[in-house]
């Protein structure tokens, strides 16, 4: 029996946590506004990362072109 409780207890805990989060997000009384939901916050963070990555790539490309033009 010890193996059953070692595997079942963490699974039950994760399931309970996911269920509680899902109920909190979707219940009309406790649901956060649309702009504060997890999906919109993740999308906002991904957009920030993409913009930072674009800026880094643009700077790196400028440096490459500058080094190529200086070497001629």
N, CA and C of each residue as an Amber inpcrd file, in Angstrom:
protein
   216
   0.7780000  -1.2080000   0.0000000   0.0000000   0.0000000   0.0000000
   0.8280000   1.2860000   0.0000000   2.0500000   1.3080000   0.4590000
   2.7700000   2.5730000   0.4830000   2.9460000   3.1800000  -0.9100000
   3.1040000   2.3390000  -1.9310000   3.2750000   2.8890000  -3.2670000
   2.0120000   3.5650000  -3.7760000   0.8580000   3.0320000  -3.4050000
  -0.3930000   3.6360000  -3.8330000  -0.5470000   5.0300000  -3.2420000
  -0.2280000   5.1810000  -1.9760000  -0.3910000   6.4890000  -1.3580000
   0.6730000   7.4710000  -1.8450000   1.8600000   6.9900000  -2.1780000
   2.9060000   7.8820000  -2.6810000   2.5580000   8.4470000  -4.0450000
   1.8700000   7.6810000  -4.8490000   1.5080000   8.1640000  -6.1820000
   0.1440000   8.8230000  -6.1970000  -0.7740000   8.3210000  -5.3930000
  -2.1300000   8.8390000  -5.4080000  -2.2170000  10.2100000  -4.7390000
  -1.4950000  10.4180000  -3.6700000  -1.5800000  11.6800000  -2.9420000
  -1.1320000  12.8720000  -3.8000000   0.0120000  12.8350000  -4.4730000
   0.3760000  13.9700000  -5.3210000  -0.5940000  14.1800000  -6.4940000
  -1.0670000  13.0880000  -7.0740000  -2.0300000  13.2270000  -8.1730000
  -3.3320000  13.8560000  -7.6880000  -3.7910000  13.4370000  -6.5250000
  -5.0020000  14.0140000  -5.9550000  -4.7960000  15.5000000  -5.6430000
  -3.6320000  15.8460000  -5.1490000  -3.3450000  17.2490000  -4.8580000
  -3.3160000  18.1090000  -6.1100000  -2.6860000  17.6170000  -7.1690000
  -2.6430000  18.3640000  -8.4250000  -4.0400000  18.4870000  -9.0200000
  -4.7930000  17.4040000  -9.0180000  -6.1470000  17.4320000  -9.5430000
  -7.0180000  18.4200000  -8.7750000  -6.9170000  18.4210000  -7.4580000
  -7.7000000  19.3320000  -6.6330000  -7.3220000  20.7830000  -6.9160000
  -6.0450000  21.0540000  -7.0590000  -5.6020000  22.4120000  -7.3460000
  -6.0720000  22.9050000  -8.7040000  -5.9710000  22.0480000  -9.7200000
  -6.4210000  22.4280000 -11.0590000  -7.9290000  22.6480000 -11.0680000
  -8.6640000  21.7830000 -10.3920000 -10.1130000  21.9330000 -10.3250000
 -10.5000000  23.2290000  -9.6030000  -9.8400000  23.5240000  -8.4990000
 -10.1440000  24.7540000  -7.7600000  -9.8280000  25.9840000  -8.6080000
  -8.7200000  25.9600000  -9.3220000  -8.3750000  27.0920000 -10.1930000
  -9.4140000  27.2570000 -11.3000000  -9.8070000  26.1510000 -11.9180000
 -10.7940000  26.2010000 -12.9970000 -12.1300000  26.7440000 -12.4930000
 -12.5580000  26.2920000 -11.3280000 -13.8170000  26.7860000 -10.7690000
 -13.7340000  28.2670000 -10.4250000 -12.6080000  28.7090000  -9.9180000
 -12.4550000  30.1290000  -9.5900000 -12.4640000  30.9920000 -10.8400000
 -11.8570000  30.5190000 -11.9030000 -11.8000000  31.2930000 -13.1420000
 -13.1600000  31.3770000 -13.8320000 -14.0100000  30.3750000 -13.6620000
 -15.2530000  30.3170000 -14.4220000 -16.5160000  30.6250000 -13.6270000
 -16.4360000  30.6720000 -12.3320000 -17.6270000  30.9530000 -11.5290000
 -17.9890000  32.4270000 -11.7020000 -19.2560000  32.7350000 -11.9610000
 -19.6400000  34.1340000 -12.2270000 -19.3470000  35.0980000 -11.0750000
 -19.4170000  34.6030000  -9.8530000 -19.2190000  35.5030000  -8.7190000
 -17.7400000  35.7750000  -8.4360000 -16.8780000  34.8010000  -8.6970000
 -15.4700000  34.9590000  -8.3490000 -14.5640000  35.1270000  -9.5630000
 -15.1150000  35.0870000 -10.7610000 -14.2810000  35.1680000 -11.9650000
 -13.6450000  36.5560000 -12.0820000 -12.3590000  36.5940000 -12.4120000
 -11.7110000  37.8880000 -12.6160000 -12.1770000  38.5050000 -13.9400000
 -11.9690000  39.8090000 -14.1140000 -12.3130000  40.4350000 -15.3940000
 -11.5290000  39.7940000 -16.5350000 -12.0130000  39.9680000 -17.7510000
 -11.3800000  39.3150000 -18.9030000  -9.9200000  39.7020000 -19.0740000
  -9.5660000  40.9360000 -18.7600000  -8.1740000  41.3490000 -18.9400000
  -7.2540000  40.8380000 -17.8380000  -7.8050000  40.2340000 -16.8020000
  -6.9910000  39.6870000 -15.7190000  -7.0140000  38.1650000 -15.6680000
  -7.5890000  37.5300000 -16.6650000  -7.6010000  36.0630000 -16.7110000
  -6.2060000  35.5580000 -17.0490000  -5.9640000  34.3190000 -16.7070000
  -4.6380000  33.7410000 -16.9140000  -4.2570000  33.7300000 -18.3920000
  -5.2040000  33.4090000 -19.2540000  -4.8830000  33.3430000 -20.6880000
  -4.4760000  34.7050000 -21.2370000  -5.1570000  35.7680000 -20.8310000
  -4.7850000  37.0930000 -21.3270000  -3.4590000  37.5530000 -20.7290000
  -3.1880000  37.1890000 -19.4710000  -1.9150000  37.5610000 -18.8590000
  -0.7480000  36.8210000 -19.5090000  -0.9600000  35.5540000 -19.8550000
   0.0860000  34.7920000 -20.5410000   0.3270000  35.3700000 -21.9250000
  -0.7490000  35.7220000 -22.6290000  -0.6050000  36.3390000 -23.9510000
   0.1450000  37.6510000 -23.8770000  -0.1320000  38.4530000 -22.8700000
   0.5470000  39.7350000 -22.7000000   2.0460000  39.5150000 -22.4550000
   2.3680000  38.5460000 -21.6100000   3.7660000  38.2540000 -21.3050000
   4.4920000  37.7170000 -22.5400000   3.8340000  36.8510000 -23.3180000
   4.4420000  36.3400000 -24.5400000   4.7010000  37.4660000 -25.5410000
   3.7720000  38.4050000 -25.6390000   3.9740000  39.5530000 -26.5270000
   5.1820000  40.3820000 -26.0950000   5.3470000  40.5490000 -24.7830000
   6.5130000  41.2880000 -24.2880000   7.8050000  40.5540000 -24.6460000
   7.8290000  39.2310000 -24.4770000   9.0240000  38.4410000 -24.8040000
   9.3320000  38.5010000 -26.2900000   8.2800000  38.4340000 -27.1250000
   8.4860000  38.4880000 -28.5750000   9.0570000  39.8360000 -28.9860000
   8.5470000  40.9170000 -28.4080000   9.0510000  42.2470000 -28.7420000
  10.5070000  42.4160000 -28.3010000  10.8290000  41.9340000 -27.1110000
  12.2190000  42.0030000 -26.6350000  13.1360000  41.1800000 -27.5320000
  12.6520000  40.0270000 -27.9820000  13.4570000  39.1870000 -28.8740000
  13.6690000  39.8730000 -30.2150000  12.6120000  40.5020000 -30.7530000
  12.7540000  41.2340000 -32.0190000  13.7830000  42.3540000 -31.8970000
  13.7530000  43.0590000 -30.7810000  14.7130000  44.1480000 -30.5740000
  16.1330000  43.6130000 -30.4930000  16.3330000  42.5140000 -29.7710000
  17.6680000  41.9240000 -29.6720000  18.1650000  41.4670000 -31.0400000
  17.2760000  40.8340000 -31.8100000  17.6720000  40.3670000 -33.1400000
  17.9820000  41.5320000 -34.0700000  17.2200000  42.6080000 -33.9710000
  17.4800000  43.7770000 -34.8060000  18.8260000  44.4020000 -34.4510000
  19.1240000  44.4920000 -33.1580000  20.4140000  45.0450000 -32.7360000
  21.5650000  44.1490000 -33.1970000  21.3770000  42.8490000 -33.0850000
  22.4220000  41.9210000 -33.5120000  22.6320000  42.0230000 -35.0200000
  21.5560000  42.1650000 -35.7750000  21.6780000  42.2920000 -37.2250000
  22.3940000  43.5900000 -37.6010000  22.0990000  44.6640000 -36.8910000
  22.7860000  45.9360000 -37.1450000  24.2850000  45.7940000 -36.8810000
  24.6280000  45.0920000 -35.7920000  26.0360000  44.8950000 -35.4670000
  26.7380000  44.0690000 -36.5360000  26.0600000  43.0550000 -37.0490000
  26.6510000  42.2210000 -38.0930000  26.8920000  43.0400000 -39.3440000
  25.8830000  43.8220000 -39.7410000  26.0420000  44.6430000 -40.9440000
  27.1090000  45.7090000 -40.7470000  27.2010000  46.2600000 -39.5490000
  28.2290000  47.2640000 -39.2820000  29.6190000  46.6550000 -39.3360000
  29.7610000  45.4530000 -38.7860000  31.0700000  44.8090000 -38.8270000
  31.4380000  44.4040000 -40.2480000  30.4500000  44.0050000 -41.0440000
  30.7340000  43.6430000 -42.4360000  31.1030000  44.8680000 -43.2680000
  30.4390000  45.9910000 -43.0260000  30.7480000  47.1880000 -43.7880000
  32.0950000  47.7950000 -43.3740000  32.4990000  47.6170000 -42.1060000
  33.7740000  48.1270000 -41.6450000  34.9410000  47.2610000 -42.1240000
  34.6950000  46.0040000 -42.3930000  35.7880000  45.1250000 -42.8010000
  36.1630000  45.2990000 -44.2590000  35.3460000  45.9500000 -45.0520000
  35.6570000  46.1340000 -46.4720000  36.6080000  47.2490000 -46.7020000
